[in-house]
Each structure stands twice: as C-alpha cells, then as structure tokens.
Amino acid sequence: MKNQNQENAAYLNFIRDLNQMLTDFNITQLNYPNSFK
C-alpha cells in the first residue's frame, strides 16, 4: 500500500506542476497578448 501512496503523490505533484505551468502561460498570454498572434 505504501508504494501506491508514493505513486499517487508523484501523480499529484506532476498535476500540480503542470497546472502551475499552464497558469504561468495564461498569465503570460494576458500580459503579452500580441506576442501570440
């Protein structure tokens, strides 16, 4: 069961990092909308 918890923690960390990257990207788009056209 311990191994399962480690896998879940790694998955949650991955999702959190991915969510942070997407948030940063969206903020960048809002700050510099013309650079993405």
C-alpha positions as CSV (number, residue, x, y, z in Angstrom):
1,M,0.0,0.0,0.0
2,K,2.9,2.3,0.7
3,N,4.0,2.0,-3.0
4,Q,0.5,3.0,-4.1
5,N,0.7,6.2,-2.0
6,Q,4.1,7.1,-3.4
7,E,2.6,6.7,-6.9
8,N,-0.3,8.9,-6.0
9,A,2.0,11.6,-4.5
10,A,4.1,11.6,-7.6
11,Y,1.0,11.9,-9.8
12,L,-0.4,14.8,-7.7
13,N,3.0,16.6,-7.8
14,F,3.0,16.2,-11.6
15,I,-0.5,17.6,-12.0
16,R,0.3,20.5,-9.6
17,D,3.4,21.3,-11.6
18,L,1.5,21.1,-14.9
19,N,-1.2,23.3,-13.6
20,Q,1.4,25.8,-12.5
21,M,3.0,25.8,-15.9
22,L,-0.4,26.4,-17.6
23,T,-1.3,29.2,-15.1
24,D,2.1,30.9,-15.8
25,F,1.5,30.5,-19.6
26,N,-2.0,32.0,-19.3
27,I,-0.7,34.9,-17.3
28,T,2.0,35.5,-20.0
29,Q,-0.7,35.5,-22.7
30,L,-2.7,38.0,-20.7
31,N,0.3,40.3,-20.2
32,Y,1.6,40.0,-23.8
33,P,-1.4,39.1,-26.0
34,N,0.1,40.4,-29.2
35,S,3.2,38.1,-29.0
36,F,1.0,35.0,-29.6
37,K,-0.6,36.2,-32.9
